[in-house]
Structures are given as structure tokens and as C-alpha cells.
Amino acid sequence: MRAYTSIRAVLRDCEKALLDFRRDAVLSALGITNRVKVADAIGRYIEHLKATCTAGHAKVRRSILGKWTASIGDVHHMDALKPSHVQEHIDALTNSGAARWTVRNAYAAIHAFLEWAGSMEMIPTNAAAKVTKPRVPKGNPKALPPEWISTIMSEVEGLGRLVVAVALAVLAGIRRAEACRLEWADVDFSGRMLTMRAAAAKTGLERHVPINPRLLSILREAYRERGTVRFLVRGKRADGSADPDKLGKAVVEFFRARHGGTIGMQLLRATWETALLDMGVPPQQVATWAGHSVAVQQMHYAHRDGTRHREVLDRLAM
């Protein structure tokens, strides 16, 4: 800390710091040094995410927060952060032409980090809470034409775990992470029913999805080749399961090499939902099979009536 020889010098430096909105400089001038650095806080936050979320989620958050800290320049301590440091970064992203969801995700990552920092008593308030959350216009989810389902299934035929993952998404509407948690005990081959256990479902609610003939054939072949692995989608984890992030990347890269653009598990799932709606299946029934939380709560036993729509599922990818 600087050694001052007069009160006037102290007041002059404090006044300059206040005029520049440099709270960190003011605190340093007063001798307050036991503060948490932004870089250290982010490091601890990422370790927290690794312990509670997927490695891919932590990696994305680290990248977003890294770009944010680079944009706030010489602000090095957590207690020096202000709403303007968040707003200016969001505005810069918007003006650069970034996609609306990219801007929204950046805000969400910063807000979540500062909220966590507040819970750890690193900061008194969440600066991002005073910034208006970027809006993303609602619209219909993107989906491929239903006739693409047959083409997609033909392209992945015989590709081991990839064909199982793609089939679960485009023929049964299973999410990427859910597909990685499905076990062979969840498959009723004789009753042609797939059970998504509450512990494996994104919503935490159990649901049942009928298995159409093409998916049934794929699952039977995979079951014969399963070995000692209990998961439908095999992976390189210690328990034999697949990493959702790596699986999603493999699916995207496979279709990009053939069609360009981005065809991922979410797009395949949306294609399945759209196809069923186009075929006349009631929206509530589709929502129940898809595992949308509100619909599942309203129709907890709707899967019992799903057999009357089974013929529609059977027509997919015929």
C-alpha cells in the first residue's frame, strides 16, 4: 500500500477513485485487502459445477465467464462488480450480432455465478439481478420434415451405439441425457413399452413411451450385442454408460458430414414430436410421451390410454 505523508494526498486519491467509480481502488486506499479476486471466485465456481453438473456444462460456463472477465478490464475483485459491468458485456454481445440465445445464455451464466458468489458471502448483492434479462422471442421449435425420419434411420443403420441413440430420439422422443441413463431393465420387449424412470428423467417424473416396430428391431439387435453393459447406449465411462455431451457431439458431427448444418438429438426429438402432431395425435398425449413436466403432471396415468395411438407410432420410419 502507498505510504502517504499528508491527509491531503489521501483525500485527493480517494476523490479521484470515487470519480472514476473505482471502488476497488477506494478500498485499497483504506487498507482493505482481504477481498476475493474474480479469477479465484470463478475457479471455485467451476469446481462446484464439476461436482454437481456435467463436465460439459462446467466447460461452457468457464468459457462464458472467461469472455466476460476479459471484457471488464481492470476490475479484479468481486466486491467491485457493478450492474454496468454485466450490462456492457450483454450490450457488446448483442451489437456484435451474436444469436439471441447466445446473449441469453451469457446473461444466465453470469447471473448464476454471481448468485452462487452471494451464497458464499463473497459479494453482498448480485449485480446481474439489476440488469434486464435478454428476451428470446418464443416460436415453434425447429424440426425436420417427417419424411426425413426414414432417411436418417437408414444413414445410421449398423453404427452401433449411434443408431440406438438416434433411434431413441427420433422414434421415441428421448432426450440426450435420458438416453444415456436408460438401462435394459427399462425395456419391455413383449409389451413394447419403454419406461423412463423418475431418477433418469429430466423432469424427475416417470413416463412410458410405446416402442414402434423399427425401434423394437434396433433394440433387440443391440440387446443381443450388449455384453455385460446394462445401458442401452454404450460409452466409455467406468460403469459402461455414455457421456451425454460426447454423444451429442458425435451425432452432430455424423450428420454434418452428410448434410451440413446442425442436426442434433434435440432437433431429432423435435422432429418426432412434430411428426406425431401432424399425424393427429392429441398434443397432450405427445407431451406426456415427450416428458414435458406440466403435461405429465396433468396426465400422470395417460400412458394407459396411449395404446390407442400406437398405430400412429408404428407408421414412423416405415
C-alpha atoms as a printed R data frame, in Angstrom:
    type eleno elety resid chain resno       x       y       z
1   ATOM     1    CA   MET     A     1   0.000   0.000   0.000
2   ATOM     2    CA   ARG     A     2   1.235   3.511  -0.779
3   ATOM     3    CA   ALA     A     3   2.815   5.410   2.128
4   ATOM     4    CA   TYR     A     4   1.058   8.792   2.478
5   ATOM     5    CA   THR     A     5   2.786  11.846   4.001
6   ATOM     6    CA   SER     A     6  -0.302  14.057   4.308
7   ATOM     7    CA   ILE     A     7  -4.047  13.836   4.785
8   ATOM     8    CA   ARG     A     8  -4.484  15.961   1.643
9   ATOM     9    CA   ALA     A     9  -2.805  13.285  -0.512
10  ATOM    10    CA   VAL     A    10  -5.113  10.633   0.933
11  ATOM    11    CA   LEU     A    11  -8.225  12.716   0.218
12  ATOM    12    CA   ARG     A    12  -7.019  13.562  -3.289
13  ATOM    13    CA   ASP     A    13  -6.550   9.876  -4.218
14  ATOM    14    CA   CYS     A    14  -9.852   8.840  -2.640
15  ATOM    15    CA   GLU     A    15 -11.714  11.586  -4.516
16  ATOM    16    CA   LYS     A    16 -10.151  10.524  -7.811
17  ATOM    17    CA   ALA     A    17 -11.089   6.907  -7.187
18  ATOM    18    CA   LEU     A    18 -14.716   7.828  -6.460
19  ATOM    19    CA   LEU     A    19 -14.987   9.992  -9.558
20  ATOM    20    CA   ASP     A    20 -13.713   7.073 -11.670
21  ATOM    21    CA   PHE     A    21 -16.160   4.676  -9.994
22  ATOM    22    CA   ARG     A    22 -13.167   2.619  -8.902
23  ATOM    23    CA   ARG     A    23 -14.468   1.055  -5.717
24  ATOM    24    CA   ASP     A    24 -11.598  -1.389  -5.590
25  ATOM    25    CA   ALA     A    25  -9.108   1.476  -5.569
26  ATOM    26    CA   VAL     A    26 -11.014   3.197  -2.752
27  ATOM    27    CA   LEU     A    27 -10.947   0.060  -0.615
28  ATOM    28    CA   SER     A    28  -7.259  -0.394  -1.293
29  ATOM    29    CA   ALA     A    29  -6.600   3.212  -0.258
30  ATOM    30    CA   LEU     A    30  -8.374   2.477   3.029
31  ATOM    31    CA   GLY     A    31  -6.265  -0.611   3.557
32  ATOM    32    CA   ILE     A    32  -8.982  -3.211   2.966
33  ATOM    33    CA   THR     A    33  -7.186  -6.090   1.286
34  ATOM    34    CA   ASN     A    34  -8.996  -9.253   2.439
35  ATOM    35    CA   ARG     A    35 -11.172  -9.491  -0.684
36  ATOM    36    CA   VAL     A    36 -11.892 -12.283  -3.162
37  ATOM    37    CA   LYS     A    37 -10.457 -11.951  -6.653
38  ATOM    38    CA   VAL     A    38 -12.802 -12.530  -9.588
39  ATOM    39    CA   ALA     A    39 -10.496 -15.135 -11.129
40  ATOM    40    CA   ASP     A    40 -10.295 -17.086  -7.866
41  ATOM    41    CA   ALA     A    41 -14.066 -16.969  -7.417
42  ATOM    42    CA   ILE     A    42 -14.652 -18.286 -10.937
43  ATOM    43    CA   GLY     A    43 -12.178 -21.094 -10.318
44  ATOM    44    CA   ARG     A    44 -14.058 -22.165  -7.199
45  ATOM    45    CA   TYR     A    45 -17.379 -21.877  -9.017
46  ATOM    46    CA   ILE     A    46 -16.209 -24.120 -11.863
47  ATOM    47    CA   GLU     A    47 -15.052 -26.746  -9.352
48  ATOM    48    CA   HIS     A    48 -18.501 -26.526  -7.767
49  ATOM    49    CA   LEU     A    49 -20.128 -27.110 -11.166
50  ATOM    50    CA   LYS     A    50 -17.900 -30.092 -11.904
51  ATOM    51    CA   ALA     A    51 -19.042 -31.678  -8.662
52  ATOM    52    CA   THR     A    52 -22.741 -31.012  -9.219
53  ATOM    53    CA   CYS     A    53 -23.220 -30.931 -13.017
54  ATOM    54    CA   THR     A    54 -21.687 -32.441 -16.157
55  ATOM    55    CA   ALA     A    55 -18.140 -31.633 -17.249
56  ATOM    56    CA   GLY     A    56 -19.511 -30.149 -20.476
57  ATOM    57    CA   HIS     A    57 -21.736 -27.720 -18.564
58  ATOM    58    CA   ALA     A    58 -18.792 -26.571 -16.462
59  ATOM    59    CA   LYS     A    59 -16.659 -26.116 -19.594
60  ATOM    60    CA   VAL     A    60 -19.295 -23.932 -21.282
61  ATOM    61    CA   ARG     A    61 -19.722 -21.795 -18.165
62  ATOM    62    CA   ARG     A    62 -15.952 -21.355 -17.849
63  ATOM    63    CA   SER     A    63 -15.770 -20.124 -21.454
64  ATOM    64    CA   ILE     A    64 -18.632 -17.651 -20.996
65  ATOM    65    CA   LEU     A    65 -17.261 -16.276 -17.731
66  ATOM    66    CA   GLY     A    66 -13.780 -16.040 -19.217
67  ATOM    67    CA   LYS     A    67 -15.031 -13.808 -22.027
68  ATOM    68    CA   TRP     A    68 -16.956 -11.707 -19.537
69  ATOM    69    CA   THR     A    69 -13.974 -11.125 -17.243
70  ATOM    70    CA   ALA     A    70 -11.869 -10.191 -20.269
71  ATOM    71    CA   SER     A    71 -14.430  -7.508 -21.124
72  ATOM    72    CA   ILE     A    72 -14.495  -5.866 -17.674
73  ATOM    73    CA   GLY     A    73 -10.838  -4.878 -17.853
74  ATOM    74    CA   ASP     A    74  -9.185  -3.844 -14.613
75  ATOM    75    CA   VAL     A    75 -11.955  -4.965 -12.246
76  ATOM    76    CA   HIS     A    76 -10.159  -7.668 -10.293
77  ATOM    77    CA   HIS     A    77 -12.193  -8.115  -7.104
78  ATOM    78    CA   MET     A    78 -15.704  -9.447  -6.590
79  ATOM    79    CA   ASP     A    79 -16.896  -6.558  -4.424
80  ATOM    80    CA   ALA     A    80 -16.000  -4.110  -7.217
81  ATOM    81    CA   LEU     A    81 -18.528  -5.598  -9.666
82  ATOM    82    CA   LYS     A    82 -21.450  -3.391 -10.642
83  ATOM    83    CA   PRO     A    83 -24.549  -3.873 -12.843
84  ATOM    84    CA   SER     A    84 -22.852  -1.839 -15.572
85  ATOM    85    CA   HIS     A    85 -20.134  -4.494 -15.880
86  ATOM    86    CA   VAL     A    86 -22.824  -7.024 -16.785
87  ATOM    87    CA   GLN     A    87 -24.923  -4.679 -18.931
88  ATOM    88    CA   GLU     A    88 -21.984  -3.506 -21.036
89  ATOM    89    CA   HIS     A    89 -20.966  -7.091 -21.814
90  ATOM    90    CA   ILE     A    90 -24.518  -8.050 -22.783
91  ATOM    91    CA   ASP     A    91 -24.797  -4.961 -24.993
92  ATOM    92    CA   ALA     A    92 -21.461  -5.763 -26.651
93  ATOM    93    CA   LEU     A    93 -22.600  -9.297 -27.442
94  ATOM    94    CA   THR     A    94 -25.877  -8.019 -28.870
95  ATOM    95    CA   ASN     A    95 -24.177  -5.384 -31.018
96  ATOM    96    CA   SER     A    96 -21.686  -7.945 -32.324
97  ATOM    97    CA   GLY     A    97 -24.555  -9.858 -33.949
98  ATOM    98    CA   ALA     A    98 -24.451 -12.836 -31.597
99  ATOM    99    CA   ALA     A    99 -27.507 -15.096 -31.644
100 ATOM   100    CA   ARG     A   100 -30.210 -14.176 -29.152
101 ATOM   101    CA   TRP     A   101 -29.831 -17.444 -27.303
102 ATOM   102    CA   THR     A   102 -26.074 -16.839 -27.074
103 ATOM   103    CA   VAL     A   103 -26.719 -13.493 -25.390
104 ATOM   104    CA   ARG     A   104 -29.353 -15.020 -23.125
105 ATOM   105    CA   ASN     A   105 -27.054 -17.878 -22.119
106 ATOM   106    CA   ALA     A   106 -24.234 -15.446 -21.351
107 ATOM   107    CA   TYR     A   107 -26.514 -13.486 -19.033
108 ATOM   108    CA   ALA     A   108 -27.733 -16.695 -17.372
109 ATOM   109    CA   ALA     A   109 -24.169 -17.883 -16.751
110 ATOM   110    CA   ILE     A   110 -23.082 -14.562 -15.220
111 ATOM   111    CA   HIS     A   111 -26.242 -14.333 -13.106
112 ATOM   112    CA   ALA     A   112 -25.806 -17.902 -11.827
113 ATOM   113    CA   PHE     A   113 -22.161 -17.261 -10.952
114 ATOM   114    CA   LEU     A   114 -22.919 -14.082  -9.031
115 ATOM   115    CA   GLU     A   115 -25.852 -15.749  -7.285
116 ATOM   116    CA   TRP     A   116 -23.518 -18.523  -6.139
117 ATOM   117    CA   ALA     A   117 -20.925 -15.951  -5.063
118 ATOM   118    CA   GLY     A   118 -23.591 -14.252  -2.974
119 ATOM   119    CA   SER     A   119 -24.481 -17.521  -1.278
120 ATOM   120    CA   MET     A   120 -20.783 -17.928  -0.459
121 ATOM   121    CA   GLU     A   121 -20.737 -14.381   1.024
122 ATOM   122    CA   MET     A   122 -18.184 -13.143  -1.497
123 ATOM   123    CA   ILE     A   123 -20.463 -10.255  -2.506
124 ATOM   124    CA   PRO     A   124 -23.395  -8.540  -0.749
125 ATOM   125    CA   THR     A   125 -25.712  -8.481  -3.785
126 ATOM   126    CA   ASN     A   126 -25.994  -9.967  -7.265
127 ATOM   127    CA   ALA     A   127 -25.135  -7.200  -9.737
128 ATOM   128    CA   ALA     A   128 -26.743  -9.133 -12.606
129 ATOM   129    CA   ALA     A   129 -30.099  -9.085 -10.801
130 ATOM   130    CA   LYS     A   130 -30.362  -5.373 -11.602
131 ATOM   131    CA   VAL     A   131 -29.844  -5.999 -15.327
132 ATOM   132    CA   THR     A   132 -32.837  -6.798 -17.510
133 ATOM   133    CA   LYS     A   133 -32.700 -10.374 -18.729
134 ATOM   134    CA   PRO     A   134 -32.333 -10.542 -22.540
135 ATOM   135    CA   ARG     A   135 -35.532 -11.692 -24.186
136 ATOM   136    CA   VAL     A   136 -35.755 -14.501 -26.694
137 ATOM   137    CA   PRO     A   137 -38.945 -14.461 -28.819
138 ATOM   138    CA   LYS     A   138 -40.927 -17.643 -28.444
139 ATOM   139    CA   GLY     A   139 -41.570 -19.632 -31.572
140 ATOM   140    CA   ASN     A   140 -42.138 -23.117 -32.833
141 ATOM   141    CA   PRO     A   141 -39.106 -25.376 -32.320
142 ATOM   142    CA   LYS     A   142 -37.185 -26.211 -35.456
143 ATOM   143    CA   ALA     A   143 -37.879 -29.661 -36.827
144 ATOM   144    CA   LEU     A   144 -37.068 -31.659 -39.921
145 ATOM   145    CA   PRO     A   145 -39.810 -32.742 -42.330
146 ATOM   146    CA   PRO     A   146 -41.335 -36.046 -41.129
147 ATOM   147    CA   GLU     A   147 -40.172 -37.821 -44.287
148 ATOM   148    CA   TRP     A   148 -36.594 -37.301 -43.118
149 ATOM   149    CA   ILE     A   149 -37.062 -39.816 -40.310
150 ATOM   150    CA   SER     A   150 -36.742 -42.774 -42.662
151 ATOM   151    CA   THR     A   151 -33.670 -41.228 -44.324
152 ATOM   152    CA   ILE     A   152 -31.974 -40.573 -41.013
153 ATOM   153    CA   MET     A   153 -32.566 -44.108 -39.753
154 ATOM   154    CA   SER     A   154 -31.173 -45.546 -42.985
155 ATOM   155    CA   GLU     A   155 -27.996 -43.477 -42.655
156 ATOM   156    CA   VAL     A   156 -27.191 -44.625 -39.111
157 ATOM   157    CA   GLU     A   157 -28.103 -48.263 -39.663
158 ATOM   158    CA   GLY     A   158 -25.403 -50.588 -38.369
159 ATOM   159    CA   LEU     A   159 -23.489 -47.892 -36.472
160 ATOM   160    CA   GLY     A   160 -23.697 -49.463 -33.002
161 ATOM   161    CA   ARG     A   161 -24.436 -47.059 -30.173
162 ATOM   162    CA   LEU     A   162 -25.086 -44.198 -32.600
163 ATOM   163    CA   VAL     A   163 -28.055 -45.955 -34.197
164 ATOM   164    CA   VAL     A   164 -29.549 -46.674 -30.762
165 ATOM   165    CA   ALA     A   165 -29.164 -43.054 -29.623
166 ATOM   166    CA   VAL     A   166 -30.596 -41.607 -32.837
167 ATOM   167    CA   ALA     A   167 -33.468 -44.106 -32.834
168 ATOM   168    CA   LEU     A   168 -34.374 -43.250 -29.240
169 ATOM   169    CA   ALA     A   169 -34.511 -39.543 -30.160
170 ATOM   170    CA   VAL     A   170 -36.321 -39.672 -33.497
171 ATOM   171    CA   LEU     A   171 -38.575 -42.698 -32.840
172 ATOM   172    CA   ALA     A   172 -39.336 -42.250 -29.138
173 ATOM   173    CA   GLY     A   173 -38.555 -38.615 -28.323
174 ATOM   174    CA   ILE     A   174 -35.913 -39.427 -25.706
175 ATOM   175    CA   ARG     A   175 -33.596 -36.615 -24.636
176 ATOM   176    CA   ARG     A   176 -29.819 -36.966 -24.995
177 ATOM   177    CA   ALA     A   177 -29.049 -37.222 -21.267
178 ATOM   178    CA   GLU     A   178 -32.032 -39.527 -20.721
179 ATOM   179    CA   ALA     A   179 -30.839 -41.858 -23.472
180 ATOM   180    CA   CYS     A   180 -27.509 -42.211 -21.653
181 ATOM   181    CA   ARG     A   181 -29.306 -43.241 -18.449
182 ATOM   182    CA   LEU     A   182 -31.679 -45.817 -19.945
183 ATOM   183    CA   GLU     A   183 -30.974 -49.394 -18.895
184 ATOM   184    CA   TRP     A   184 -32.082 -52.666 -20.470
185 ATOM   185    CA   ALA     A   185 -34.297 -53.271 -17.443
186 ATOM   186    CA   ASP     A   186 -36.349 -50.273 -18.627
187 ATOM   187    CA   VAL     A   187 -37.273 -52.010 -21.895
188 ATOM   188    CA   ASP     A   188 -40.353 -54.247 -22.026
189 ATOM   189    CA   PHE     A   189 -39.836 -56.147 -25.270
190 ATOM   190    CA   SER     A   190 -43.021 -58.216 -25.027
191 ATOM   191    CA   GLY     A   191 -45.214 -55.249 -24.121
192 ATOM   192    CA   ARG     A   192 -43.341 -52.914 -26.491
193 ATOM   193    CA   MET     A   193 -43.017 -50.234 -23.840
194 ATOM   194    CA   LEU     A   194 -40.090 -48.086 -22.762
195 ATOM   195    CA   THR     A   195 -40.111 -46.858 -19.166
196 ATOM   196    CA   MET     A   196 -38.246 -43.680 -18.352
197 ATOM   197    CA   ARG     A   197 -37.582 -43.948 -14.629
198 ATOM   198    CA   ALA     A   198 -38.073 -40.867 -12.468
199 ATOM   199    CA   ALA     A   199 -34.396 -40.917 -11.499
200 ATOM   200    CA   ALA     A   200 -33.368 -40.890 -15.168
201 ATOM   201    CA   ALA     A   201 -35.956 -38.393 -16.468
202 ATOM   202    CA   LYS     A   202 -35.175 -34.704 -16.806
203 ATOM   203    CA   THR     A   203 -38.439 -33.759 -15.082
204 ATOM   204    CA   GLY     A   204 -37.973 -36.283 -12.278
205 ATOM   205    CA   LEU     A   205 -41.280 -37.921 -13.224
206 ATOM   206    CA   GLU     A   206 -41.686 -41.412 -14.612
207 ATOM   207    CA   ARG     A   207 -43.192 -41.815 -18.058
208 ATOM   208    CA   HIS     A   208 -43.901 -44.629 -20.516
209 ATOM   209    CA   VAL     A   209 -43.315 -44.460 -24.265
210 ATOM   210    CA   PRO     A   210 -44.580 -47.134 -26.716
211 ATOM   211    CA   ILE     A   211 -41.890 -48.743 -28.869
212 ATOM   212    CA   ASN     A   212 -42.662 -48.864 -32.594
213 ATOM   213    CA   PRO     A   213 -41.568 -51.849 -34.749
214 ATOM   214    CA   ARG     A   214 -38.425 -50.249 -36.179
215 ATOM   215    CA   LEU     A   215 -37.153 -49.154 -32.771
216 ATOM   216    CA   LEU     A   216 -38.029 -52.574 -31.377
217 ATOM   217    CA   SER     A   217 -35.893 -54.262 -34.044
218 ATOM   218    CA   ILE     A   218 -32.944 -51.951 -33.328
219 ATOM   219    CA   LEU     A   219 -33.172 -52.516 -29.580
220 ATOM   220    CA   ARG     A   220 -33.373 -56.286 -29.956
221 ATOM   221    CA   GLU     A   221 -30.226 -56.342 -32.071
222 ATOM   222    CA   ALA     A   222 -28.411 -54.082 -29.598
223 ATOM   223    CA   TYR     A   223 -29.580 -56.277 -26.716
224 ATOM   224    CA   ARG     A   224 -28.033 -59.348 -28.305
225 ATOM   225    CA   GLU     A   225 -24.705 -57.497 -28.585
226 ATOM   226    CA   ARG     A   226 -24.847 -55.799 -25.170
227 ATOM   227    CA   GLY     A   227 -22.251 -57.981 -23.431
228 ATOM   228    CA   THR     A   228 -22.088 -57.030 -19.757
229 ATOM   229    CA   VAL     A   229 -23.171 -53.409 -20.277
230 ATOM   230    CA   ARG     A   230 -26.543 -52.599 -18.714
231 ATOM   231    CA   PHE     A   231 -27.099 -49.332 -20.617
232 ATOM   232    CA   LEU     A   232 -28.843 -49.039 -23.993
233 ATOM   233    CA   VAL     A   233 -26.281 -46.514 -25.229
234 ATOM   234    CA   ARG     A   234 -22.794 -47.808 -24.521
235 ATOM   235    CA   GLY     A   235 -19.978 -45.455 -23.593
236 ATOM   236    CA   LYS     A   236 -16.501 -45.237 -22.112
237 ATOM   237    CA   ARG     A   237 -17.403 -44.296 -18.566
238 ATOM   238    CA   ALA     A   238 -16.397 -46.640 -15.757
239 ATOM   239    CA   ASP     A   239 -19.922 -48.064 -15.469
240 ATOM   240    CA   GLY     A   240 -20.251 -48.510 -19.246
241 ATOM   241    CA   SER     A   241 -22.567 -45.542 -19.812
242 ATOM   242    CA   ALA     A   242 -22.065 -42.780 -22.375
243 ATOM   243    CA   ASP     A   243 -21.247 -39.126 -21.720
244 ATOM   244    CA   PRO     A   244 -24.235 -37.022 -22.919
245 ATOM   245    CA   ASP     A   245 -22.029 -34.218 -24.234
246 ATOM   246    CA   LYS     A   246 -19.753 -36.523 -26.203
247 ATOM   247    CA   LEU     A   247 -22.747 -38.421 -27.559
248 ATOM   248    CA   GLY     A   248 -24.418 -35.227 -28.701
249 ATOM   249    CA   LYS     A   249 -21.220 -34.071 -30.397
250 ATOM   250    CA   ALA     A   250 -20.847 -37.433 -32.172
251 ATOM   251    CA   VAL     A   251 -24.397 -37.205 -33.552
252 ATOM   252    CA   VAL     A   252 -23.893 -33.627 -34.774
253 ATOM   253    CA   GLU     A   253 -20.567 -34.419 -36.443
254 ATOM   254    CA   PHE     A   254 -22.002 -37.506 -38.133
255 ATOM   255    CA   PHE     A   255 -24.868 -35.650 -39.800
256 ATOM   256    CA   ARG     A   256 -22.818 -32.521 -40.532
257 ATOM   257    CA   ALA     A   257 -20.507 -34.627 -42.675
258 ATOM   258    CA   ARG     A   258 -23.520 -35.719 -44.740
259 ATOM   259    CA   HIS     A   259 -25.917 -32.788 -44.768
260 ATOM   260    CA   GLY     A   260 -24.078 -29.782 -43.352
261 ATOM   261    CA   GLY     A   261 -25.725 -27.642 -40.722
262 ATOM   262    CA   THR     A   262 -26.545 -28.922 -37.261
263 ATOM   263    CA   ILE     A   263 -28.690 -31.996 -36.785
264 ATOM   264    CA   GLY     A   264 -28.529 -32.972 -33.132
265 ATOM   265    CA   MET     A   265 -30.515 -35.007 -30.648
266 ATOM   266    CA   GLN     A   266 -32.793 -32.084 -29.766
267 ATOM   267    CA   LEU     A   267 -33.668 -31.494 -33.419
268 ATOM   268    CA   LEU     A   268 -34.412 -35.200 -33.879
269 ATOM   269    CA   ARG     A   269 -36.638 -35.192 -30.811
270 ATOM   270    CA   ALA     A   270 -38.497 -32.110 -32.088
271 ATOM   271    CA   THR     A   271 -38.946 -33.870 -35.452
272 ATOM   272    CA   TRP     A   272 -40.544 -36.827 -33.657
273 ATOM   273    CA   GLU     A   273 -42.956 -34.554 -31.777
274 ATOM   274    CA   THR     A   274 -43.888 -32.620 -34.924
275 ATOM   275    CA   ALA     A   275 -44.487 -35.819 -36.899
276 ATOM   276    CA   LEU     A   276 -46.872 -37.176 -34.254
277 ATOM   277    CA   LEU     A   277 -48.802 -33.905 -34.112
278 ATOM   278    CA   ASP     A   278 -49.062 -33.849 -37.921
279 ATOM   279    CA   MET     A   279 -50.453 -37.382 -37.785
280 ATOM   280    CA   GLY     A   280 -53.232 -36.268 -35.476
281 ATOM   281    CA   VAL     A   281 -52.048 -37.491 -32.081
282 ATOM   282    CA   PRO     A   282 -53.531 -35.190 -29.378
283 ATOM   283    CA   PRO     A   283 -50.998 -32.622 -28.109
284 ATOM   284    CA   GLN     A   284 -51.442 -33.753 -24.500
285 ATOM   285    CA   GLN     A   285 -50.577 -37.334 -25.442
286 ATOM   286    CA   VAL     A   286 -47.467 -36.214 -27.313
287 ATOM   287    CA   ALA     A   287 -46.465 -34.025 -24.369
288 ATOM   288    CA   THR     A   288 -46.869 -36.957 -21.997
289 ATOM   289    CA   TRP     A   289 -44.697 -39.252 -24.113
290 ATOM   290    CA   ALA     A   290 -42.145 -36.455 -24.566
291 ATOM   291    CA   GLY     A   291 -41.913 -35.846 -20.838
292 ATOM   292    CA   HIS     A   292 -42.953 -32.213 -20.710
293 ATOM   293    CA   SER     A   293 -43.369 -31.549 -16.998
294 ATOM   294    CA   VAL     A   294 -46.720 -29.724 -16.961
295 ATOM   295    CA   ALA     A   295 -48.451 -32.247 -19.192
296 ATOM   296    CA   VAL     A   296 -47.032 -35.179 -17.247
297 ATOM   297    CA   GLN     A   297 -48.389 -33.755 -14.001
298 ATOM   298    CA   GLN     A   298 -51.822 -33.275 -15.541
299 ATOM   299    CA   MET     A   299 -51.910 -36.724 -17.159
300 ATOM   300    CA   HIS     A   300 -49.963 -38.912 -14.764
301 ATOM   301    CA   TYR     A   301 -51.747 -42.033 -15.956
302 ATOM   302    CA   ALA     A   302 -52.212 -41.043 -19.582
303 ATOM   303    CA   HIS     A   303 -49.777 -43.761 -20.750
304 ATOM   304    CA   ARG     A   304 -52.504 -46.333 -20.081
305 ATOM   305    CA   ASP     A   305 -54.595 -44.804 -22.847
306 ATOM   306    CA   GLY     A   306 -51.630 -44.484 -25.200
307 ATOM   307    CA   THR     A   307 -52.215 -47.872 -26.818
308 ATOM   308    CA   ARG     A   308 -54.998 -46.467 -28.971
309 ATOM   309    CA   HIS     A   309 -52.428 -44.203 -30.648
310 ATOM   310    CA   ARG     A   310 -49.819 -46.933 -31.033
311 ATOM   311    CA   GLU     A   311 -50.672 -47.438 -34.697
312 ATOM   312    CA   VAL     A   312 -49.535 -43.863 -35.375
313 ATOM   313    CA   LEU     A   313 -46.151 -44.562 -33.809
314 ATOM   314    CA   ASP     A   314 -45.886 -47.727 -35.889
315 ATOM   315    CA   ARG     A   315 -46.077 -45.648 -39.067
316 ATOM   316    CA   LEU     A   316 -42.883 -43.722 -38.257
317 ATOM   317    CA   ALA     A   317 -39.889 -44.656 -40.402
318 ATOM   318    CA   MET     A   318 -41.812 -47.398 -42.227
